[in-house]
Amino acid sequence: MATTTGTVQDSHGGKAGGAFPPFQSDTFASQLIWLALTFGVLWWLMAKVILPRIGAILETRRDRIANDLDEAERLRDHASAAHAAYEKALAEAKANASKLAQETHAALAREIDDKKESVEAEMARRLADAETRIAAVKEKAMAEVGGIAKETAEAIIARLVGPALGRTDLDAAVADALKR
């Protein structure tokens, strides 16, 4: 507890001590010696052990950062060169693809024209054959038309009039009708 004289009572023994120990004048000299000794040991420890280690760590980090930056620059240059090579290869591939597409288109057009010509020639040949067959059938049919017409006319007249007309009269009448 605090007294009126400014001393602090010891909680264990109940005795009142003097001023705050660091401010007591009878221990002041020994405190300065211990301060100087502790400061010297800490200074020596900092100067000889801790600061060189920190300096070495900082130097190692600085070297690593410089090496990493150099490596990054080298890799960036390499990537730029690879990108340029890629762009060049892509442009060449596009040009080759375009050229190949044009060549293929031209070849297919020629092939289609050749096939078209051969199909047209085959169709013309088949058409000519068909026209020849049609003409032959038509000629045969026209040759038989006269006979059919005569028989039909004879049958009709025989039914309507009776067998009054002769074969020569009937042939003349059919020939006259066919000429018209």
C-alpha positions as CSV (number, residue, x, y, z in Angstrom):
1,M,0.0,0.0,0.0
2,A,1.1,3.5,-0.5
3,T,2.2,5.6,2.5
4,T,2.3,9.3,2.9
5,T,6.1,9.3,2.4
6,G,5.8,7.8,-1.1
7,T,7.2,4.4,-0.2
8,V,5.7,1.1,-1.3
9,Q,5.0,-1.5,1.3
10,D,6.3,-5.0,0.5
11,S,3.4,-7.4,0.2
12,H,5.4,-10.3,1.5
13,G,7.1,-8.9,4.6
14,G,5.1,-5.8,5.2
15,K,8.3,-3.7,5.3
16,A,8.4,-0.4,3.4
17,G,11.2,-0.1,0.9
18,G,12.9,3.0,-0.6
19,A,12.4,4.5,-4.0
20,F,11.8,2.6,-7.2
21,P,14.9,0.3,-7.5
22,P,16.3,1.6,-10.8
23,F,16.2,5.1,-9.3
24,Q,18.0,4.2,-6.0
25,S,21.3,6.0,-5.9
26,D,23.2,3.3,-4.0
27,T,22.6,0.7,-6.9
28,F,23.0,3.3,-9.6
29,A,26.7,2.5,-10.4
30,S,26.2,-1.3,-10.6
31,Q,23.2,-0.7,-12.9
32,L,25.3,1.4,-15.2
33,I,28.0,-1.3,-15.3
34,W,25.4,-4.0,-16.1
35,L,23.8,-1.7,-18.7
36,A,27.2,-1.1,-20.4
37,L,28.0,-4.8,-20.2
38,T,24.7,-5.9,-21.6
39,F,24.8,-3.3,-24.3
40,G,28.3,-4.4,-25.3
41,V,27.3,-8.0,-25.4
42,L,24.2,-7.3,-27.5
43,W,26.2,-4.9,-29.7
44,W,28.9,-7.5,-30.2
45,L,26.2,-10.2,-30.8
46,M,24.5,-8.0,-33.4
47,A,27.7,-6.9,-35.1
48,K,29.4,-10.3,-35.3
49,V,26.6,-12.8,-35.5
50,I,23.1,-11.5,-36.3
51,L,23.8,-8.6,-38.8
52,P,26.2,-10.7,-40.9
53,R,23.6,-13.5,-41.2
54,I,20.9,-11.0,-42.1
55,G,23.3,-9.4,-44.6
56,A,24.0,-12.8,-46.1
57,I,20.3,-13.5,-46.3
58,L,19.6,-10.2,-47.9
59,E,22.5,-10.7,-50.4
60,T,21.3,-14.2,-51.2
61,R,17.7,-12.8,-51.8
62,R,19.1,-9.9,-53.9
63,D,21.1,-12.4,-56.0
64,R,18.1,-14.8,-56.3
65,I,15.8,-11.9,-57.4
66,A,18.4,-10.7,-59.9
67,N,18.8,-14.2,-61.3
68,D,15.0,-14.7,-61.4
69,L,14.7,-11.4,-63.2
70,D,17.4,-12.4,-65.7
71,E,15.7,-15.8,-66.2
72,A,12.3,-14.1,-66.7
73,E,13.8,-11.8,-69.3
74,R,15.4,-14.7,-71.0
75,L,12.2,-16.7,-71.0
76,R,10.2,-13.7,-72.2
77,D,12.6,-13.3,-75.1
78,H,12.3,-17.0,-75.8
79,A,8.5,-16.8,-75.6
80,S,8.5,-13.8,-78.0
81,A,10.7,-15.7,-80.4
82,A,8.5,-18.8,-80.2
83,H,5.4,-16.6,-80.7
84,A,6.9,-15.0,-83.8
85,A,7.8,-18.5,-85.1
86,Y,4.3,-19.6,-84.4
87,E,2.8,-16.6,-86.2
88,K,5.1,-17.3,-89.2
89,A,4.2,-21.0,-89.3
90,L,0.5,-20.1,-88.9
91,A,0.7,-17.7,-91.8
92,E,2.5,-20.3,-94.0
93,A,0.0,-22.9,-93.0
94,K,-2.9,-20.6,-94.0
95,A,-1.2,-19.8,-97.3
96,N,-0.6,-23.5,-98.0
97,A,-4.1,-24.4,-97.0
98,S,-5.5,-21.7,-99.3
99,K,-3.3,-22.9,-102.1
100,L,-4.2,-26.5,-101.5
101,A,-7.9,-25.6,-101.4
102,Q,-7.6,-23.7,-104.7
103,E,-5.7,-26.6,-106.3
104,T,-8.3,-29.1,-105.0
105,H,-11.1,-26.9,-106.2
106,A,-9.6,-26.6,-109.7
107,A,-8.9,-30.4,-109.9
108,L,-12.4,-31.2,-108.8
109,A,-13.8,-28.7,-111.3
110,R,-11.8,-30.4,-114.1
111,E,-12.9,-33.8,-112.9
112,I,-16.5,-32.7,-112.8
113,D,-16.2,-31.2,-116.3
114,D,-14.6,-34.4,-117.6
115,K,-17.3,-36.5,-116.1
116,K,-20.0,-34.1,-117.3
117,E,-18.6,-34.3,-120.9
118,S,-18.4,-38.1,-120.7
119,V,-22.0,-38.3,-119.3
120,E,-23.2,-35.9,-121.9
121,A,-21.5,-37.9,-124.6
122,E,-23.1,-41.1,-123.2
123,M,-26.5,-39.5,-123.0
124,A,-26.1,-38.2,-126.6
125,R,-25.2,-41.7,-127.8
126,R,-28.1,-43.2,-125.9
127,L,-30.4,-40.5,-127.3
128,A,-29.2,-41.2,-130.8
129,D,-29.8,-44.9,-130.3
130,A,-33.2,-44.3,-128.9
131,E,-34.1,-42.0,-131.7
132,T,-32.9,-44.6,-134.2
133,R,-35.0,-47.3,-132.5
134,I,-38.0,-44.9,-132.3
135,A,-37.6,-44.1,-136.0
136,A,-37.5,-47.8,-136.9
137,V,-40.5,-48.5,-134.8
138,K,-42.3,-45.5,-136.3
139,E,-41.4,-46.6,-139.8
140,K,-42.6,-50.1,-139.1
141,A,-45.8,-48.8,-137.5
142,M,-46.4,-46.4,-140.4
143,A,-45.9,-49.3,-142.8
144,E,-48.5,-51.3,-141.0
145,V,-50.9,-48.3,-140.7
146,G,-52.1,-48.7,-144.3
147,G,-52.9,-52.4,-143.8
148,I,-54.6,-51.7,-140.4
149,A,-56.6,-48.8,-141.9
150,K,-57.7,-51.0,-144.8
151,E,-58.8,-53.8,-142.6
152,T,-60.6,-51.4,-140.2
153,A,-62.3,-49.6,-143.1
154,E,-63.3,-52.9,-144.7
155,A,-64.8,-54.1,-141.4
156,I,-66.7,-50.9,-140.8
157,I,-68.0,-50.8,-144.4
158,A,-69.0,-54.4,-144.3
159,R,-71.0,-53.8,-141.2
160,L,-72.6,-50.6,-142.4
161,V,-73.2,-51.3,-146.0
162,G,-72.3,-54.8,-146.5
163,P,-69.6,-56.3,-148.7
164,A,-70.4,-54.0,-151.6
165,L,-67.0,-52.5,-152.2
166,G,-64.1,-54.3,-153.7
167,R,-60.6,-54.6,-152.4
168,T,-59.2,-52.3,-155.1
169,D,-61.7,-49.5,-154.4
170,L,-61.0,-49.7,-150.7
171,D,-57.1,-49.6,-151.2
172,A,-57.5,-46.5,-153.3
173,A,-59.7,-44.7,-150.7
174,V,-57.3,-45.5,-147.9
175,A,-54.2,-44.3,-149.9
176,D,-56.1,-41.1,-150.7
177,A,-56.9,-40.6,-147.0
178,L,-53.3,-41.2,-146.0
179,K,-52.0,-38.7,-148.4
180,R,-54.2,-35.9,-146.9
